[in-house]
Amino acid sequence: MSKRVLIVGTGSIGERHLRCFQTLPNVEVAACEPNATLAATIAGRYRCTVYPSLDEALASSRFDAAVICTPAHTHISIARRLFEAGLHLLIEKPLAVTEEGIDALRCAASERSGQVIRIAYVQHCNLALLKLRELIAETDLGVPKQITYVGGQHFPTFRPAYREIYYARHESGGGAIQDALTHSVNAVEWLAQSPIVSLFTHADHQVLEGVEVEDTVNLTARLANKALAVFAINQFQAPNEQTYTFHFEKGSLRAENHNRRVGVFRHGDSGWTWYPVAVEDRDGPFIRQAAFFLEATDGKETPLATLDEGIQTLRVNIAALKSARTHQEVTL
Ligand SMILES: NC(=O)c1ccc[n+]([C@@H]2O[C@H](COP(=O)([O-])OP(=O)(O)OC[C@H]3O[C@@H](n4cnc5c(N)ncnc54)[C@H](O)[C@@H]3O)[C@@H](O)[C@H]2O)c1
């Protein structure tokens, strides 16, 4: 039987989710979007129904699942409403901008085990990180001792409208910490299978025109498994690069997303052994994420971020902003 999926918000990422869900078999996709011009464009481009509001969508049709693609400060109220209406949820990152309403959503989720909530940290569907995760499990190098993430891209190239959208303000989920760094923080917590327990952040606005939020971040953290992690990111550099390195007592693992390769370097080796990772277009990981999400709604195990993992990374975002503001280490 086909599944009915509602895309809530058809801005940049909502349109991508809509398109990616439409590629899957046995899925019917509809959307809701309050911007009438955009709603008409999307309805025409994808030949689907676009409702002007959640109320009208829920009153007009039955849905099995929803993907929440609105700015982050609206996620929790929309999620609670849709979860109470019985829908499975895929919620865009970051889960929220404060912890308000989180406990109630968590309680509701624990009471209804047949309904799933997953957070759309799409790095969980990136082939390079899936390969790195496989190598962490298979190579028997032990517990990671030091983890580094170095990454960045020229954000104005990828999101020319950055000044006019949620990105311009912390309150709506903007700035490098909540918008970009959150992906790699969540990926490291997922890959290390251990949450960040304390951190210190340096963050500044340095280059991006027309906004005041930070575009450059250095964050150093301690994980519950005692690994020390460091993240360095900016949103103005020319190269679009992301490198994750995990150093263990017995060797190192590295994922170079931009070079589509993952490597192993054990003590005693003379160099890296590289495994190639398939090149795919930007929709590739999102189509995989959509498929995993539908599998999760059928009760299957998937690598997608759980609600608890999304809450943990939200707490890291909040702590990182606090540390940057106060110039103090923050314990979670
Ligand atoms: N995973 C990724 O790679 C990725 C990329 C971009 C954005 N995001 C995240 O996705 C979310 C949305 O980002 P975006 O870039 O698409 O923003 P956007 O501003 O382009 O689009 C948001 C859309 O939501 C609509 N909207 C607002 N309130 C609504 C409501 N109550 N009901 C229905 N629609 C509503 C707006 O009209 C707008 O069209 C953010 O949380 C952002 O962090 C994730």
The ligand as an ORCA input file, in Angstrom:
! r2SCAN-3c Opt
* xyz 0 1
  N      19.942     19.038      5.755
  C      20.390     20.057      5.070
  O      21.352     19.946      4.343
  C      19.671     21.378      5.186
  C      19.887     22.359      4.211
  C      19.169     23.557      4.320
  C      18.303     23.772      5.376
  N      18.139     22.799      6.319
  C      17.221     23.022      7.455
  O      15.894     22.945      6.968
  C      15.074     23.932      7.612
  C      14.482     24.865      6.553
  O      15.530     25.465      5.835
  P      15.321     26.076      4.360
  O      16.665     26.441      3.893
  O      14.492     25.180      3.518
  O      14.505     27.394      4.718
  P      13.628     28.277      3.718
  O      13.475     29.593      4.376
  O      14.178     28.197      2.328
  O      12.206     27.529      3.681
  C      11.355     27.416      4.799
  C       9.933     27.327      4.265
  O       9.045     27.039      5.345
  C       7.846     27.755      5.119
  N       7.119     27.852      6.394
  C       7.374     28.666      7.447
  N       6.488     28.420      8.447
  C       5.685     27.408      8.014
  C       4.591     26.697      8.587
  N       4.157     26.975      9.835
  N       3.988     25.720      7.875
  C       4.427     25.416      6.626
  N       5.472     26.061      6.028
  C       6.086     27.042      6.715
  C       8.307     29.105      4.574
  O       7.271     29.781      3.882
  C       9.447     28.664      3.662
  O       9.003     28.440      2.332
  C      15.975     24.610      8.641
  O      15.830     23.965      9.881
  C      17.371     24.377      8.098
  O      18.367     24.356      9.100
  C      18.785     21.610      6.219
*
